[in-house]
Amino acid sequence: MTNKPGYREHPDFVGAKHSGELSGAIDRELILRMLRPTKNSYQNGILPICSALAALFMAVGAVSFGAIQPVAAQEQRTRSLMVSGQGIVSIPTSLARVSLGVEIQGKNAKEVQEEVARKSSAVVQLLRSQNVDKLETTGIRLNPVYDYQNNQQRLTGYIGTNTVSFRVVTEKAGDILDAAVNAGATRIDGIGFVATDEAIAAARQQALRAATNDALQQADTVLAALNLSRREIINIQVNAATPPPEQFYEKESFARSAADSTPVIGGEQQIQANVSLEIKY
């Protein structure tokens, strides 16, 4: 190519063209060499132009060249599958949680409270003699009783209650209930059933294992249908295995079986666990 009058290519640029140095990405160091003043720069009066271009390149060059990165590497993402498994283990209950107490109604508040205290003490003494577990008071109340006639409120007396709860081996629950009534208990509020702490702890471990296996089986089924296979597990989330609330039978249903020796029969308790896995494939 013939240069225009008064125009001379930079010697580095000429060499770069013949060597193929400018092919592909522009070399930052090459451009800086091209912008350095030479002896011809002074002769042709292009020194100010070279200086200005060099300053501009230094200001924006880092941003321009730094932004040129392999796009494929930035967009590469890990392929993963999220699955959640559930494990449920049923265990027999062996303990009964009983709620009972004393309820007295009378004309005088002081007399009602004294009678409640007397009978409650006898009931608590009996329960302690039977070595029941987790014996605790659950409520003490003394309330006025009113009669409403002709849109008028009239005080007729007082009602006082004192209730307790406790745990006992299910086989002994019926006999203890009968003995508590004989000692002075006038109300049975309900009964619930639960397994021992040791049995619940062992069932938690089984439920977690079952939940983990369930999650893995789900992942294998999905990936196999897509002709894929699972690799390593990259994330694990465990929801604590907890037993559901105790089944608590109210006094109405319980009273129907309390005519003779008060049979008490426990049931099963379910322990549930959930495990979520993120699996790379």
Order of alpha helices (4+ residues) and beta strands (2+ residues): alpha-alpha-alpha-alpha-alpha-beta-beta-alpha-beta-beta-alpha-beta-alpha-beta-beta-alpha-beta
